[in-house]
């Protein structure tokens, strides 16, 4: 299989960023110079578009319970330029993000052991949601709305 066939097969399975596709082809042993020219051609034809891939990934990750900072980190790790990451994040609906945060909070709250103190429960929920990439201020607000205690309360 040549580099072109390998790249097309990878793109047929799912969208890839330029860096991801380059790394796959390098691991398969193809020449870096040939890979660069091939990826340039794919980008010119519109088959390889980091901005579109970033927007699609951001929407997908948001639907699966991830917040903006986690999504941004995942996109950056895939080699997407900061401008494309910012543009992808700008397409996310803040109301949908808040809804996702509440749903993730409810799902995680149901999974916690009942014997936890209110403060321990709140800390676990807060930590989980921040790790998922939600803004700490938004998490605190969601916890307050839910009625869970936070560290700043007695």
Buried (B, 14 or more C-beta within 10 A) or exposed (E): EEBBEBBBEBBEEEBBBBBBBBBBBEEEEBEEEEBEEBBEEBEEEEBBBBBEBBBBBBBEBBEEBBBBBBBBEBBBEBBBBEEBBEBBBEEBEEEEBBEBBBEBBEEBBEEEEEEEEEBEBBBBBBEBBBEBBBBEEBBBEBBEEEEBBBEEEE
